[in-house]
Amino acid sequence: MKKGLFIAAAAVLLLAGCKNKNNDMENPFFSEWNTPYEIPNFYSISTEHYMPAFEEGMRRQKAEIDSIVNNPEAPTFENTVLALEYSGRLLNEVSAVFFNLSECENSPEMEAIAEEVTPLLSAHGDDIALNARLFARIKAVYDQRESLGLNAEQMRLVEKHYKDFVRGGANVPEEKQARFRELNEQIASLTLRFAQNVLKATNAYTKKLDDGTEVGLSLPSWEPFMQTCADRKLREELWHAYTDRCKEGEFDNTKIIDTLVNLRLERANILGFPTHADYVLDNCLAKTPQAVMHCLEDIWTPALKVAKQERDIYQQMLEKDEPGAKLQPWDWRYYAEKYRVEKYALDDAEVRPYFCLDSVREGAFMVANRLYGITFTERPDLPTYDREARCFEVKDGEETIGILYMDFHPRASKRSGAWMTEFRGQHRDLEGNNVIPIIQVVCNFTNPTADKPSLLNFDESETLFHEFGHALHGLLSKCTYPSLAGTNVPRDFVELPSQVMENWCRHPQVMKQYAKHYQTGEAIPDALIERIAAAQTYGQGFMTTELLAASILDMRYHTVSAPQHIDPLQFEEQAMNAIGLIPEIISRYRSPYFQHIFTTGYDAGYYSYTWTAILDADAFEAFAESGDLFNPELAAKFRHLLESGNTVEPMELYRAFRGKDPSPKALLKRKGML
């Protein structure tokens, strides 16, 4: 998943430009990084540096905006749009470091800073987005854009900034602007509190087992336990510990959800949209909630049918173990794993030795090399923010095109899940020099032990390839303007580069090249590859149904069209009953810990995983049909898609690659649902 900068009105707070030097203070943010490739000097940054840097960054950008609006010359592309695009360098630099590290190096001090700075950033963003004089200059350029001799990327930039201002409230009537600002500030603060509650609730629980080991609520700990624990009562206890997080008590998120949904609706109404989903989707490929629901419903019916078949199988297995017992959600993973082992003779304990973390990572690097010719060289000499974060220099021939950080293991200071983000996005500076991206991939894979490296199951291997696909989108970017570069594309397109990489991870031909036994170095046997391949469609009823259920739950929250009191647990139950979700399965995320839609920017956007799954299956089908998984012509076309960022309409890029519109048939075929 891509994690964006946590900044209100982020569309106008962009990574770019030249930072002013200030040697009067010892704050490392106030001078150029004296490091290779101007990587942030993590070793010199302390928590006391952040607030002064935030305050100075906001002050500098305010001065830059004042300079734009007070310019006596008529508005032009250069003195207005370009000046705005390259404003805020310091603010975005400190924001990128702080908010990315708060996700993986959190502490009470970092939380306190986040709580203090979030409303300030929200107000600062609103000061820009609601600046009537600035918008007037942007609109003047927009209105005459056709006569300015702009190239295609410049035209795209003008249109983007104009639309961002409109979406940011530039047309909000003056009498409603104070309330609009208040809404933005409250929404920003609530999303921060939601995330902090989930992290604290997750870290607060551990269960000591009889053998002395402990189980926590992070997925690398919790899910293997649920798959292998034969004690049904213990499974039930751990199930409730996981799924009841944040629904009450010290870390209760239910009231936050109630408030957030209503605040988002009110803001959307002020902007002229009937629902928050309409507001969000207006800037996406899907465009409308109706289009989203149509897409989800096309997959829902076959997925639910398969899920019910899976349920019946597991019910029979449970009946043999406990006559008269009814299958419950805490039984599903246990019997699914048991059946998978029996049907495919496939046990995680047999699979993991061939998927050593280092081998899987090298497999991802190998695929990128064969497709795009790029190479990855570890650079332990470069600054890192944690001893577990590994740094790689990325080259295309002799040219360095990016820096990649990879941070793979759980820590108490790190939120759960997996994501890609950036400390700096690719762009060209005002002198036309290419500024290389600094990309970060963060996961939570099982830690190595004294006698074993980190060994992944196959799902985790796909996760690594997935996030690496996002990284390639950032690393291969060849754009001029930062706000159009890399992963700055619509939400329902951003998952294409990540999800398509999973196809190479799972393909037998590729697996043979990277899956090596961690002790013997022996390549994975053909028989095991065949069993893994045969098992690819296994469990798809459950996996697809829980994913779609979460996507539909997201849309239900954000298509609320009138203010109302929302009890999230009741709301969720009603939403799931309405679509016929069977009680043995729940939404992939229960509402009180559904961070995607209440924290990380996937509100009214969780459907995008399914939307882009259609694209990625269709895209990989092109390589499969060609008979060459590394077809040079197709690889060059797909690289062009990755390089182009948001400089071209995304579906135009896709059609240029594929030669046609995408079809859902490839996805249904891959899932065994045709």
LUMVOMAR-862531 format. One record per residue (C-alpha): z, y negated, x; residue in three letters; residue number from 1. Coordinates in steps of 0.5 Angstrom, whole numbers, m for minus. Each point is the difference from the previous one (the first is absolute). Layout:
REM LUMVOMAR-862531
    zz    yy    xx  aa   i
     Z     Y     X ALA NUM
...
This chain:
REM LUMVOMAR-862531
    zz    yy    xx  aa   i
     0     0     0 MET   1
    m2    m7     3 LYS   2
     7    m5     0 LYS   3
    m2    m7     0 GLY   4
     4    m6     2 LEU   5
     5    m2    m5 PHE   6
    m1    m7    m1 ILE   7
    m1    m4    m6 ALA   8
    m7    m2    m1 ALA   9
    m2     4     6 ALA  10
    m8    m2    m2 ALA  11
     1    m6     4 VAL  12
     5     2     5 LEU  13
    m5     3     5 LEU  14
     1     3     7 LEU  15
    m5    m5     4 ALA  16
    m1    m6     5 GLY  17
     4    m2     6 CYS  18
     7    m1     0 LYS  19
     3    m6     3 ASN  20
     4     0     6 LYS  21
     7    m2     0 ASN  22
     4     1     7 ASN  23
     6    m4    m3 ASP  24
     4     6    m3 MET  25
     1     7     2 GLU  26
    m2     3    m6 ASN  27
    m6     5     2 PRO  28
    m4    m1    m6 PHE  29
    m1    m8     2 PHE  30
    m4     2     6 SER  31
    m6     5     2 GLU  32
     1     7     1 TRP  33
     0     1     7 ASN  34
    m2     7    m1 THR  35
    m7     4     0 PRO  36
    m4    m1    m6 TYR  37
     5    m5    m2 GLU  38
     4     6    m3 ILE  39
     7    m3    m3 PRO  40
     5     1     5 ASN  41
     5     4    m4 PHE  42
     5     0     6 TYR  43
     1    m7     0 SER  44
     1    m1    m8 ILE  45
     7     0    m3 SER  46
     2    m1    m7 THR  47
     2    m7     1 GLU  48
    m7    m2     2 HIS  49
    m3     1    m7 TYR  50
     3    m5    m4 MET  51
    m1    m6     5 PRO  52
    m8     3     0 ALA  53
     0     1    m7 PHE  54
     2    m7    m1 GLU  55
    m4    m3     5 GLU  56
    m6     4    m2 GLY  57
     0    m3    m7 MET  58
     1    m7     3 ARG  59
    m6     1     4 ARG  60
    m4     2    m6 GLN  61
     2    m5    m4 LYS  62
    m2    m5     5 ALA  63
    m7     3     0 GLU  64
    m1     0    m7 ILE  65
     2    m7     0 ASP  66
    m5    m1     5 SER  67
    m6     3    m5 ILE  68
     2    m4    m6 VAL  69
     1    m7     4 ASN  70
    m7     1     3 ASN  71
    m4    m6    m2 PRO  72
    m6     3     1 GLU  73
    m4     4    m6 ALA  74
     2     7    m1 PRO  75
    m4     5     5 THR  76
     0     7     1 PHE  77
     3    m1     7 GLU  78
     5    m6    m1 ASN  79
     3     4    m7 THR  80
    m2     7     0 VAL  81
     0     2     7 LEU  82
     6    m4     1 ALA  83
     4     3    m5 LEU  84
    m2     7     2 GLU  85
     2    m1     8 TYR  86
     7    m4    m3 SER  87
     7     4     1 GLY  88
    m1     4     6 ARG  89
     7    m1     2 LEU  90
     3     2    m7 LEU  91
    m5     6     0 ASN  92
     2     2     7 GLU  93
     8     0    m2 VAL  94
    m2     3    m7 SER  95
    m4     6     3 ALA  96
     6     2     5 VAL  97
     6    m1    m4 PHE  98
    m3     3    m7 PHE  99
    m3     6     4 ASN 100
     6     1     4 LEU 101
     5     0    m6 SER 102
    m4     6    m3 GLU 103
     1     4     6 CYS 104
     6    m3     4 GLU 105
     4    m3    m6 ASN 106
     8    m2     1 SER 107
     5    m4    m4 PRO 108
    m2    m6     4 GLU 109
    m8     1    m1 MET 110
     2     1    m8 GLU 111
     4    m7     0 ALA 112
    m6    m4     4 ILE 113
    m5     3    m6 ALA 114
     5    m2    m5 GLU 115
     0    m7     3 GLU 116
    m7    m1     1 VAL 117
    m4     3    m5 THR 118
     2    m5    m5 PRO 119
    m2    m5     5 LEU 120
    m7     3     1 LEU 121
    m1     1    m7 SER 122
     1    m8    m1 ALA 123
    m4    m1     6 HIS 124
    m6     4    m3 GLY 125
     0    m4    m6 ASP 126
     0    m6     3 ASP 127
    m7     2     3 ILE 128
    m2     3    m6 ALA 129
     2    m5    m5 LEU 130
    m2    m6     5 ASN 131
    m5    m4    m5 ALA 132
    m3    m4     5 ARG 133
    m1     6     5 LEU 134
    m3     4    m6 PHE 135
    m5    m6    m2 ALA 136
    m3     0     7 ARG 137
    m1     8     0 ILE 138
    m3    m1    m7 LYS 139
    m5    m6     2 ALA 140
    m2     5     6 VAL 141
    m1     6    m5 TYR 142
    m4    m4    m5 ASP 143
    m5    m2     5 GLN 144
     0     6     4 ARG 145
    m7     2    m2 GLU 146
    m3    m6     4 SER 147
     4     0     6 LEU 148
    m4     5     4 GLY 149
     6     5     1 LEU 150
    m1     7     2 ASN 151
     2     6    m4 ALA 152
     7     1     3 GLU 153
     1    m8    m1 GLN 154
    m2     0    m7 MET 155
     5     6    m1 ARG 156
     5    m4     3 LEU 157
    m1    m6    m4 VAL 158
     0     5    m6 GLU 159
     6     3     2 LYS 160
     4    m6     1 HIS 161
    m2    m3    m6 TYR 162
     2     6    m4 LYS 163
     7     1     3 ASP 164
     2    m7    m2 PHE 165
    m2     1    m7 VAL 166
     4     7     0 ARG 167
     6    m4     4 GLY 168
     1    m5    m6 GLY 169
    m5    m6     2 ALA 170
    m2     0    m7 ASN 171
     7     0    m3 VAL 172
     2    m6    m4 PRO 173
     5    m5     4 GLU 174
     5     2    m6 GLU 175
     0     7     2 LYS 176
     0     0     7 GLN 177
     7    m1     1 ALA 178
     1     7    m4 ARG 179
    m6     3     4 PHE 180
     4    m1     7 ARG 181
     6     2    m3 GLU 182
    m3     7    m2 LEU 183
    m3     1     7 ASN 184
     6    m1     3 GLU 185
     4     5    m5 GLN 186
    m5     5     1 ILE 187
     0     0     8 ALA 188
     7     0     0 SER 189
     1     6    m5 LEU 190
    m6     4     3 THR 191
     4    m1     7 LEU 192
     7     3    m4 ARG 193
    m4     6    m3 PHE 194
    m2     2     7 ALA 195
     7    m1     3 GLN 196
     3     4    m5 ASN 197
    m5     6     1 VAL 198
     1     0     7 LEU 199
     8     0    m1 LYS 200
     0     5    m5 ALA 201
    m4     5     4 THR 202
     4    m1     6 ASN 203
     7     1    m4 ALA 204
    m1     7    m2 TYR 205
     0     6     5 THR 206
     2     7    m2 LYS 207
     3     5     5 LYS 208
    m2     7    m1 LEU 209
     4     6     1 ASP 210
    m4     1     7 ASP 211
     3    m6     2 GLY 212
    m7    m4    m1 THR 213
    m1    m6    m4 GLU 214
    m5    m2    m5 VAL 215
    m2    m7    m2 GLY 216
    m4    m4    m5 LEU 217
    m6    m1     5 SER 218
    m6     4    m2 LEU 219
     0     4     7 PRO 220
     7     2    m1 SER 221
     0     1    m8 TRP 222
    m7     3    m1 GLU 223
     1     6     4 PRO 224
     6     1    m2 PHE 225
    m2     0    m8 MET 226
    m6     5     2 GLN 227
     5     5     4 THR 228
     7     0    m3 CYS 229
     1     6    m5 ALA 230
     6    m3    m2 ASP 231
    m2    m3    m7 ARG 232
     7    m4    m1 LYS 233
    m1    m3     7 LEU 234
    m7    m2    m2 ARG 235
     2    m3    m6 GLU 236
     5    m4     3 GLU 237
    m5    m2     6 LEU 238
    m5    m2    m6 TRP 239
     5    m4    m3 HIS 240
     2    m4     6 ALA 241
    m7    m1     2 TYR 242
    m3    m2    m7 THR 243
     6    m4    m3 ASP 244
     0    m5     6 ARG 245
     1    m7    m2 CYS 246
     1     1    m7 LYS 247
     7    m2     0 GLU 248
     6    m2     4 GLY 249
     0    m4     6 GLU 250
    m8     0     1 PHE 251
    m2     0    m7 ASP 252
    m7    m3     0 ASN 253
    m1     1    m8 THR 254
     2    m7    m2 LYS 255
    m5    m3     6 ILE 256
    m5     4    m3 ILE 257
     1    m3    m7 ASP 258
     0    m7     3 THR 259
    m6     1     4 LEU 260
    m4     3    m5 VAL 261
     1    m6    m4 ASN 262
     0    m5     5 LEU 263
    m7     3     2 ARG 264
    m3    m1    m7 LEU 265
     3    m7    m1 GLU 266
    m4    m2     7 ARG 267
    m6     4    m2 ALA 268
     0    m4    m7 ASN 269
     1    m7     3 ILE 270
    m6     2     4 LEU 271
    m4     2    m6 GLY 272
     0     7     0 PHE 273
     3     4    m6 PRO 274
     3     5     5 THR 275
     2     1     7 HIS 276
    m5     6     1 ALA 277
    m5    m5    m2 ASP 278
     2    m5     5 TYR 279
     0     5     5 VAL 280
    m7     4    m1 LEU 281
    m4    m6    m1 ASP 282
     0     0     8 ASN 283
    m1     7     0 CYS 284
    m6     5    m1 LEU 285
     2     2    m6 ALA 286
     1    m6    m3 LYS 287
     3     2    m7 THR 288
     6     4    m2 PRO 289
    m5     4    m5 GLN 290
    m4     2     6 ALA 291
     6     2     4 VAL 292
     2     5    m6 MET 293
    m7     2    m1 HIS 294
     0     3     7 CYS 295
     7     3     0 LEU 296
    m1     3    m7 GLU 297
    m6     3     3 ASP 298
     4     4     5 ILE 299
     6     1    m4 TRP 300
    m3     5    m5 THR 301
    m2     5     5 PRO 302
     6    m1     5 ALA 303
     5     1    m6 LEU 304
    m4     6    m2 LYS 305
     1     3     7 VAL 306
     7    m2     0 ALA 307
     2     4    m6 LYS 308
    m3     6     3 GLN 309
     4    m1     6 GLU 310
     6    m1    m4 ARG 311
    m1     7    m4 ASP 312
     0     3     7 ILE 313
     6    m2     3 TYR 314
     4     1    m7 GLN 315
    m2     7     1 GLN 316
     3     0     7 MET 317
     6    m3    m2 LEU 318
     1     5    m6 GLU 319
     0     6     5 LYS 320
     5    m4     4 ASP 321
     5    m2    m6 GLU 322
    m2     3    m7 PRO 323
     0    m5    m5 GLY 324
     0    m6     4 ALA 325
    m5    m6    m1 LYS 326
    m4    m3     6 LEU 327
     3    m7     2 GLN 328
    m3    m6     4 PRO 329
     5     3     6 TRP 330
    m3     7    m1 ASP 331
    m7    m3     1 TRP 332
    m1    m1     8 ARG 333
     4     7     1 TYR 334
    m4     4    m4 TYR 335
    m7    m3     2 ALA 336
     2     1     7 GLU 337
     2     7    m1 LYS 338
    m7     1    m4 TYR 339
    m4    m3     5 ARG 340
     3     4     6 VAL 341
    m1     7    m5 GLU 342
    m7    m2    m2 LYS 343
    m3    m3     6 TYR 344
     5     3     5 ALA 345
     1    m7     3 LEU 346
     7    m2     2 ASP 347
     1    m7     3 ASP 348
     4     4     5 ALA 349
    m7     3     2 GLU 350
    m4    m6     0 VAL 351
     5    m5     3 ARG 352
    m1     3     7 PRO 353
    m7    m2     0 TYR 354
     1    m7    m2 PHE 355
     4    m3     5 CYS 356
     0    m8    m1 LEU 357
    m3    m1     7 ASP 358
    m6     5    m2 SER 359
    m1    m3    m6 VAL 360
     0    m7     2 ARG 361
    m5     2     6 GLU 362
    m4     3    m6 GLY 363
     0    m7    m4 ALA 364
    m2    m3     7 PHE 365
    m6     5     1 MET 366
    m3    m1    m7 VAL 367
     0    m8     1 ALA 368
    m3     1     7 ASN 369
    m5     5    m3 ARG 370
    m2    m4    m6 LEU 371
     1    m7     4 TYR 372
     0     1     7 GLY 373
     7    m3     1 ILE 374
     5     2     5 THR 375
     8     0     0 PHE 376
     4    m1     6 THR 377
     7     0     0 GLU 378
     4    m6     3 ARG 379
     7     1     1 PRO 380
     0    m7     4 ASP 381
    m1    m4    m6 LEU 382
     6    m3    m4 PRO 383
     2     4    m6 THR 384
     5    m1    m5 TYR 385
     4     7     0 ASP 386
     0     5     6 ARG 387
    m3     5    m6 GLU 388
    m6    m5    m1 ALA 389
    m6     2     5 ARG 390
    m6    m5     2 CYS 391
    m7     2     0 PHE 392
    m6    m5     3 GLU 393
    m6     1    m4 VAL 394
    m7     0     3 LYS 395
    m7     0    m2 ASP 396
    m3     1     7 GLY 397
     3    m4     5 GLU 398
     2    m5    m5 GLU 399
     7     0    m3 THR 400
    m1    m1    m7 ILE 401
     8     0    m3 GLY 402
     7     3     2 ILE 403
     3     5    m5 LEU 404
     7     2     0 TYR 405
     2     6    m3 MET 406
     8     1    m3 ASP 407
     1     7    m2 PHE 408
     7     2    m2 HIS 409
     5    m1    m5 PRO 410
     6    m5     2 ARG 411
     6    m3    m4 ALA 412
    m4    m7     1 SER 413
    m6     2    m2 LYS 414
    m3     1    m8 ARG 415
    m2     6    m2 SER 416
    m8     2    m1 GLY 417
    m6    m2     4 ALA 418
    m4    m6     1 TRP 419
    m5    m4     4 MET 420
     1    m7     2 THR 421
    m2    m5     5 GLU 422
     4    m5     5 PHE 423
    m7    m4     1 ARG 424
    m6     1    m4 GLY 425
    m7     0     3 GLN 426
    m4    m7     0 HIS 427
    m3    m5     4 ARG 428
     4    m6     2 ASP 429
    m3    m8    m1 LEU 430
    m4     1     7 GLU 431
    m3     6    m2 GLY 432
     4     5     4 ASN 433
     1     7    m3 ASN 434
     8     1    m1 VAL 435
     1     8     0 ILE 436
     4     3    m5 PRO 437
     7     2     1 ILE 438
     1     6    m5 ILE 439
     6     4    m2 GLN 440
     1     7    m3 VAL 441
     7     2    m2 VAL 442
     2     7    m3 CYS 443
     6     4    m1 ASN 444
    m2     7     3 PHE 445
     6     5     2 THR 446
     3    m1     6 ASN 447
    m1     4     6 PRO 448
     6     5     3 THR 449
     2     2     7 ALA 450
    m5     6     0 ASP 451
    m5    m2    m5 LYS 452
    m5    m6    m1 PRO 453
    m1    m3    m7 SER 454
    m4     5    m4 LEU 455
    m3    m3    m6 LEU 456
    m2     4    m6 ASN 457
    m7    m1    m3 PHE 458
     1    m6    m5 ASP 459
     4    m4     6 GLU 460
    m6     2     4 SER 461
    m5    m3    m5 GLU 462
     5    m6    m1 THR 463
    m1    m2     8 LEU 464
    m7     0    m1 PHE 465
     0    m4    m7 HIS 466
     4    m6     4 GLU 467
    m4     1     6 PHE 468
    m6    m1    m5 GLY 469
     3    m7    m2 HIS 470
     1    m2     8 ALA 471
    m7     2     1 LEU 472
    m2    m5    m6 HIS 473
     4    m6     4 GLY 474
    m2     2     7 LEU 475
    m7     1    m1 LEU 476
    m1    m7    m4 SER 477
    m5    m5     3 LYS 478
     1    m6    m5 CYS 479
     1    m7     2 THR 480
     5    m3    m5 TYR 481
     7     4     0 PRO 482
     1     0    m8 SER 483
    m7     4     0 LEU 484
     1     4     5 ALA 485
     3     8     1 GLY 486
     4     2    m6 THR 487
    m1    m6    m4 ASN 488
    m4     3    m5 VAL 489
     2     1    m8 PRO 490
     6     5    m1 ARG 491
    m5     5    m3 ASP 492
    m4     0     6 PHE 493
     5     0     5 VAL 494
     1     8     0 GLU 495
    m7     2     1 LEU 496
     0     0     8 PRO 497
     7     3     0 SER 498
    m1     6    m6 GLN 499
    m7     1     3 VAL 500
     3     2     7 MET 501
     4     6    m3 GLU 502
    m6     3    m2 ASN 503
    m1     1     8 TRP 504
     7     2     1 CYS 505
    m1     6    m5 ARG 506
    m7     3     2 HIS 507
     0     6     3 PRO 508
    m5    m2     6 GLN 509
     5    m6     2 VAL 510
     6     4    m1 MET 511
    m2     5     5 LYS 512
    m1    m5     5 GLN 513
     7    m4    m1 TYR 514
     5     5    m2 ALA 515
     3     4     6 LYS 516
     6     4     0 HIS 517
     5    m4     3 TYR 518
     3     5     5 GLN 519
    m6     4     2 THR 520
    m6    m5    m1 GLY 521
    m4     5    m4 GLU 522
    m5    m3    m5 ALA 523
     2     2    m8 ILE 524
    m2     6    m2 PRO 525
    m6     1    m4 ASP 526
     4     4    m5 ALA 527
     5    m6    m1 LEU 528
    m5    m5    m1 ILE 529
    m3     4    m5 GLU 530
     7     1    m4 ARG 531
     1    m8     1 ILE 532
    m7    m2    m3 ALA 533
     1     5    m6 ALA 534
     7    m3    m1 ALA 535
    m3    m7     0 GLN 536
    m1     0    m8 THR 537
     6     4    m1 TYR 538
     6    m5    m3 GLY 539
    m5    m5    m2 GLN 540
     2     0    m7 GLY 541
     7    m2     2 PHE 542
    m2    m5     5 MET 543
    m6    m4    m4 THR 544
     5     0    m6 THR 545
     6    m3     3 GLU 546
    m5    m5     4 LEU 547
    m4    m2    m7 LEU 548
     7     0    m3 ALA 549
     3    m5     5 ALA 550
    m7    m4    m1 SER 551
     1     0    m8 ILE 552
     7    m2     1 LEU 553
    m2    m6     4 ASP 554
    m5    m2    m5 MET 555
     4     0    m6 ARG 556
     5    m4     4 TYR 557
    m5    m5     1 HIS 558
    m4     0    m6 THR 559
     7    m3    m4 VAL 560
    m3    m6    m4 SER 561
     6    m3    m3 ALA 562
     7    m1     3 PRO 563
     5     5    m1 GLN 564
     6     4     2 HIS 565
    m2     6     4 ILE 566
     5     6     2 ASP 567
    m4     3     5 PRO 568
     2     7    m1 LEU 569
    m2     0    m7 GLN 570
    m6    m4     1 PHE 571
    m2     5     5 GLU 572
     2     6    m5 GLU 573
    m4    m3    m5 GLN 574
    m6    m1     4 ALA 575
     0     7     3 MET 576
     0     3    m7 ASN 577
    m6    m4    m3 ALA 578
    m4     3     5 ILE 579
     2     7    m1 GLY 580
     4     1     7 LEU 581
     3     7     0 ILE 582
     8    m1     1 PRO 583
    m1     5     6 GLU 584
    m3    m6     4 ILE 585
     2    m7     1 ILE 586
    m4    m6     2 SER 587
    m1     0     8 ARG 588
     5    m6     0 TYR 589
     6    m1    m5 ARG 590
     0    m7    m2 SER 591
     6    m2     4 PRO 592
    m3     2     7 TYR 593
    m7    m2    m2 PHE 594
    m1    m4     6 GLN 595
    m7     0     0 HIS 596
     0    m4    m6 ILE 597
     6    m4     0 PHE 598
     0    m2     8 THR 599
    m6     2     4 THR 600
    m6    m4    m4 GLY 601
    m3     6    m4 TYR 602
     3    m3    m7 ASP 603
    m6     2    m5 ALA 604
    m3     3     6 GLY 605
     2     7     1 TYR 606
    m6     2    m3 TYR 607
    m4    m2     6 SER 608
     2     7     3 TYR 609
    m4     4    m5 THR 610
    m5    m6    m1 TRP 611
    m2     1     8 THR 612
     1     8     0 ALA 613
    m6     0    m4 ILE 614
    m4    m5     5 LEU 615
     3     4     6 ASP 616
    m2     7    m3 ALA 617
    m7    m3    m2 ASP 618
     0    m3     7 ALA 619
     2     6     4 PHE 620
    m5     4    m4 GLU 621
    m6    m4     3 ALA 622
     2     3     7 PHE 623
     1     7    m3 ALA 624
    m7     0    m3 GLU 625
    m3    m2     7 SER 626
     3     6     3 GLY 627
     3    m4     6 ASP 628
     7    m2    m1 LEU 629
    m1    m6     5 PHE 630
    m7    m2    m2 ASN 631
    m2    m6     5 PRO 632
    m4    m3    m6 GLU 633
     6     0    m5 LEU 634
     5    m1     5 ALA 635
    m3    m7     2 ALA 636
    m1    m2    m8 LYS 637
     7     2    m1 PHE 638
     2    m4     6 ARG 639
    m3    m6    m2 HIS 640
     4     1    m7 LEU 641
     6     0     4 LEU 642
    m2    m6     5 GLU 643
    m2    m5    m6 SER 644
     7    m1    m3 GLY 645
    m1    m4    m6 ASN 646
    m6    m4     2 THR 647
    m4     4    m5 VAL 648
     1     2    m7 GLU 649
     3     7     1 PRO 650
    m4     4    m4 MET 651
    m6    m3     3 GLU 652
     3     3     6 LEU 653
     1     7    m3 TYR 654
    m7     0    m3 ARG 655
    m3    m2     7 ALA 656
     3     6     3 PHE 657
    m1     5    m6 ARG 658
    m6    m2    m3 GLY 659
     3     1    m7 LYS 660
     6    m2    m4 ASP 661
     5     5     1 PRO 662
     1     6    m5 SER 663
     7     4    m2 PRO 664
    m3     6     1 LYS 665
     1     1     7 ALA 666
     8    m1    m1 LEU 667
     0     5    m6 LEU 668
    m3     5     5 LYS 669
     5    m1     5 ARG 670
     6     1    m4 LYS 671
    m3     6    m3 GLY 672
     0    m3    m7 MET 673
    m8     0    m2 LEU 674
